Amino acid sequence: MCVICGCGEAEVRIDGAAAHTDQVHEHVHADGSRHTHDHVHEHPHDHAHEPAAQHSHAPGIAPSRRVQIEQDILAKNKAYARANRQLLSGHGIFALNLVSSPGSGKTTLLCKTIERLHQQTVAVIEGDQQTSQDADRIRATGAQAVQINTGKGCHLDAHMVGHAMAQLQLAEKSLLMIENVGNLVCPAAFDLGEAHKVVILSVTEGEDKPIKYPDMFRAASLMLLNKIDLLPYLSYDVDAAIAYARRVNPGIKVIQLSATSGEGMGEWLAFLNEGIAQARAARQQTVADLQARIAQLEAQLQARAD
C-alpha cells in the first residue's frame, strides 16, 4: 500500500486507460514476518506517479524510512506540479482544484457553473475511485471532461493530472476545473499545478469540519459554503463554520452559495472571471517581456555587427 496515506494497490485509469503508479508493497511470509519495498514504474516521458498523502503508518517500515519515502514522493509530485503550472501559465489557463468531502455538491456546482459561464471555455478533470458518472454529467453540459479513476487511491496527484491534461484540448486563456476525489485529508498535501485550492463545505456537514481537517482549509484560498438553500431546514451555525475556517486560515475567502437556487452564484462567477482575466494578463505580460528581451538581444547583435 501507499506508505503515507494508505492508498491501496490499485490501477489508476484515465478515461478507461490504465496508468501505472508508484507503490510501496508489503509482503507477509509464512512465519508471520513482514517486509516492504517500493515498486516504481518509470516512463520515458517527464512524469512519474506517486499517489500518496500525509500522516499514516505503514506496517513494516521504520519511521525514518517512512519519512524519507514521504519526502521523496511529495518532492516528485511538486516537480510534476511545477511542470503542470508552467504549461497552464504558458497558455493563460486559470486552473482550480476543487476539494471536499463526498456529497458536498461539487459536481452539481460544476454543472451549474459551466451553464452560467456562457462566454468562457471550460474543461474539467474528474477524480473518483470508480465510475465515470460525474464526467458524464459534465459532458452533458457541453464541456470537455476527462475521468480519472483512482481505484483504491484517495486523491489525485500531479502526474495523473498531467496525463489528463494531455487528453484535453485545452483552449488558450480558458478555465480548467479539477474535481478531486471526495476526501478532506490527503488532497491537502498534493499540489496539482492549480492556481488555487477551493474547499467546498456543505451546510449538511458539521460546522467544525475546518478544525477537524485543518490542513485542507489551511491549504485552500477559498471556501464555498454550499447548499445554503437548506438552512431553513437545518440547525447549522454559519458564523461558527466561517469562524472555524478563519481560525486555521485567517486569509481564507468565503462565499456562501447554493448551486440549486442560484443564491451567491454571482460572487462565485465573479471570482472565476477575475482569475481568468488575471491568467490572461499574466500570459500577455510574459509574451511582451519575451518580445522585449528578443528585441534587446537583436539590438545588441546588430550593434556588435556594426
C-alpha positions in Angstrom: 0.0 0.0 0.0 1.0 3.6 -0.3 3.4 4.4 2.5 1.9 7.8 3.5 -1.8 7.8 3.2 -2.6 4.1 2.9 -4.0 4.1 -0.6 -4.4 0.5 -1.8 -2.6 -1.1 -4.7 -4.9 -0.3 -7.5 -4.6 0.6 -11.1 -5.3 4.2 -11.9 -7.4 4.6 -15.1 -7.8 7.8 -17.1 -10.9 7.6 -19.1 -10.6 3.8 -19.1 -6.9 3.6 -20.0 -4.6 2.0 -17.4 -1.8 4.1 -15.9 0.9 2.7 -13.6 1.5 4.1 -10.2 4.4 4.1 -7.8 3.5 2.0 -4.8 5.1 0.6 -1.6 4.2 -3.1 -1.4 4.0 -5.2 1.8 4.6 -8.9 1.9 3.7 -11.3 4.7 5.6 -14.5 4.9 4.6 -17.9 6.3 6.4 -17.2 9.5 4.4 -14.0 10.1 7.3 -11.7 9.3 6.7 -8.7 7.0 8.8 -6.6 4.8 8.0 -3.8 2.3 9.7 -2.5 -0.8 9.0 0.1 -3.5 7.7 -0.7 -7.0 8.5 2.2 -9.1 7.3 2.3 -12.7 9.4 4.6 -14.8 8.3 6.1 -18.1 10.3 7.7 -20.9 8.4 10.9 -20.6 8.8 13.5 -17.9 6.1 12.2 -15.5 6.0 9.6 -12.8 3.2 8.6 -10.4 3.2 8.9 -6.7 -0.3 8.6 -5.3 0.2 9.4 -1.6 -0.5 11.9 1.1 0.4 12.5 4.7 0.1 11.1 8.2 -0.3 7.4 8.2 1.6 4.4 9.4 2.9 1.8 7.0 3.4 -1.5 8.7 6.9 -2.9 8.4 8.6 0.4 7.5 10.8 2.1 10.1 9.8 5.7 10.9 12.9 7.2 9.3 12.4 5.2 6.2 8.7 6.2 6.0 9.6 9.9 6.4 12.2 9.6 3.6 9.8 7.9 1.2 7.1 10.6 2.1 9.6 13.3 1.3 10.6 11.7 -1.9 7.0 11.2 -3.1 6.0 14.8 -2.3 9.2 16.2 -3.9 8.5 14.3 -7.1 4.9 15.5 -7.0 6.0 19.1 -6.6 8.2 18.7 -9.7 5.3 17.5 -11.8 3.0 20.2 -10.3 5.6 22.8 -11.5 5.5 21.4 -14.9 1.7 21.5 -15.0 1.7 25.1 -13.7 4.2 26.2 -16.3 2.1 24.6 -19.1 -1.1 26.3 -17.8 0.6 29.6 -17.3 2.1 29.5 -20.8 -1.4 29.1 -22.2 -3.1 31.6 -19.9 -5.3 29.0 -18.3 -6.8 29.5 -14.9 -6.9 26.2 -13.0 -8.7 25.4 -9.8 -8.5 22.3 -7.6 -11.9 21.6 -6.0 -11.7 19.6 -2.8 -14.4 18.5 -0.3 -16.0 15.6 1.5 -18.2 13.2 -0.6 -21.6 14.6 -1.1 -20.8 18.3 -0.7 -22.2 19.1 -4.1 -19.0 19.6 -6.1 -20.4 18.1 -9.4 -23.7 19.9 -9.2 -21.9 23.1 -8.6 -19.6 22.5 -11.5 -22.5 21.8 -13.9 -24.4 24.9 -12.8 -21.2 27.0 -13.1 -20.5 25.8 -16.6 -24.1 26.6 -17.6 -23.7 30.1 -16.3 -20.2 30.8 -17.8 -21.7 31.3 -21.3 -18.7 33.2 -22.7 -16.0 31.1 -21.2 -14.4 27.9 -22.4 -14.3 25.3 -19.5 -12.6 21.9 -19.3 -12.9 19.6 -16.3 -10.8 16.8 -14.9 -12.9 14.5 -12.7 -11.4 12.4 -9.9 -13.3 9.4 -8.4 -12.3 6.0 -7.2 -14.8 4.3 -9.6 -17.3 5.1 -12.4 -17.5 7.9 -15.0 -20.9 9.2 -13.8 -19.6 12.6 -12.8 -17.6 13.1 -16.0 -20.7 12.1 -18.0 -22.7 14.8 -16.1 -20.1 17.3 -17.0 -20.0 16.3 -20.7 -23.8 16.7 -20.8 -23.3 20.4 -20.3 -21.2 20.6 -23.4 -17.8 21.0 -21.6 -14.8 18.7 -22.1 -14.2 16.3 -19.3 -11.7 13.6 -18.6 -12.4 11.0 -15.9 -9.6 9.7 -13.6 -10.5 6.6 -11.6 -8.0 6.1 -8.8 -9.2 2.6 -7.7 -8.4 2.4 -4.0 -6.5 5.7 -4.2 -7.9 8.6 -2.2 -6.7 11.6 -4.1 -5.3 12.9 -7.4 -1.6 13.7 -7.9 0.1 16.0 -10.3 1.2 13.2 -12.6 -2.4 11.9 -13.1 -3.5 15.4 -13.8 -0.6 15.9 -16.3 -1.8 12.9 -18.2 -5.4 14.0 -18.1 -4.5 17.5 -19.4 -2.7 15.9 -22.3 -6.1 14.3 -23.3 -7.9 17.6 -23.2 -7.9 20.1 -26.0 -7.2 23.0 -23.6 -8.1 26.3 -25.2 -5.9 29.3 -24.8 -7.0 31.7 -22.0 -9.6 29.3 -20.6 -10.7 27.7 -17.3 -9.7 24.3 -16.0 -11.6 22.8 -13.1 -10.1 19.8 -11.3 -12.7 17.9 -9.1 -10.6 15.9 -6.7 -11.6 12.7 -5.0 -14.0 13.3 -2.1 -11.6 13.5 0.9 -10.6 16.3 3.2 -7.3 14.7 4.2 -4.9 13.5 1.5 -5.6 16.1 -1.3 -4.3 18.8 1.1 -0.7 17.6 0.6 -0.7 17.3 -3.2 -0.2 20.3 -5.4 -1.6 19.6 -8.8 -0.4 22.8 -10.5 -3.5 24.7 -9.8 -3.8 28.5 -9.1 -6.0 27.8 -6.0 -7.4 25.0 -3.9 -11.1 25.7 -3.4 -12.6 23.8 -0.5 -16.4 23.2 -0.6 -18.2 22.8 2.7 -21.9 21.9 2.7 -24.3 23.1 5.4 -25.4 19.5 5.7 -21.9 18.8 7.3 -20.7 19.8 10.7 -19.6 23.4 11.3 -16.4 22.1 12.9 -15.0 20.5 9.7 -12.4 23.2 9.4 -10.8 22.5 12.8 -11.2 18.7 12.4 -9.4 18.8 9.0 -7.3 21.9 9.3 -4.7 21.0 6.7 -7.2 21.2 3.9 -8.7 24.5 5.0 -5.2 25.9 5.6 -4.2 25.0 2.0 -7.3 26.5 0.4 -7.6 30.1 -0.8 -11.4 30.0 -1.0 -14.2 28.2 1.0 -17.5 27.8 -0.7 -20.3 27.2 1.9 -22.7 25.3 -0.3 -26.4 24.3 -0.1 -27.4 27.4 1.9 -30.9 27.0 0.4 -31.3 24.2 3.0 -30.5 26.4 6.0 -34.2 26.9 7.0 -34.5 23.2 7.5 -31.2 22.7 9.4 -29.7 23.6 12.7 -26.5 25.0 11.3 -24.4 27.9 12.6 -22.9 29.6 9.6 -21.0 32.1 11.7 -19.3 29.3 13.6 -18.3 27.5 10.4 -16.7 30.6 9.0 -15.0 31.4 12.3 -13.5 27.9 12.5 -12.2 28.2 8.9 -10.6 31.6 9.7 -9.1 30.2 12.9 -7.0 27.8 10.8 -6.6 30.2 7.8 -7.2 33.9 8.6 -6.8 34.8 5.0 -9.4 32.4 3.5 -12.1 34.0 1.4 -15.6 32.7 2.0 -18.5 32.7 -0.4 -21.9 31.4 0.7 -24.0 30.0 -2.2 -26.5 27.5 -3.4 -25.9 25.7 -6.7 -29.6 24.7 -6.7 -31.2 28.1 -6.0 -28.5 30.2 -7.6 -28.0 32.4 -4.5 -24.4 33.6 -4.2 -23.5 32.2 -7.6 -22.8 35.7 -8.9 -20.0 36.2 -6.4 -18.5 32.8 -7.3 -18.7 33.6 -11.1 -17.0 37.0 -10.4 -14.2 35.2 -8.6 -13.8 32.9 -11.6 -13.9 35.7 -14.2 -11.3 37.7 -12.3 -9.0 34.7 -12.1 -9.4 34.0 -15.8 -8.6 37.7 -16.6 -5.5 37.6 -14.4 -4.2 34.4 -16.1 -4.7 36.0 -19.5 -3.0 39.2 -18.4 -0.1 37.3 -16.9 0.4 35.4 -20.2 0.2 38.6 -22.2 2.8 40.2 -19.9 5.1 37.1 -20.3 4.8 37.3 -24.1 5.5 41.0 -24.0 8.6 40.5 -21.8 9.9 37.8 -24.1 9.4 40.0 -27.2 11.2 42.9 -25.4 14.1 40.6 -24.5 14.3 39.3 -28.1 14.3 42.8 -29.4 17.1 43.8 -26.9 19.2 40.8 -27.9 18.7 41.6 -31.6 19.8 45.2 -31.0 22.9 44.0 -29.2 23.8 41.7 -32.0 23.3 44.5 -34.5 25.4 46.8 -32.5 28.2 44.3 -32.5 27.9 43.7 -36.2 28.2 47.4 -36.9 
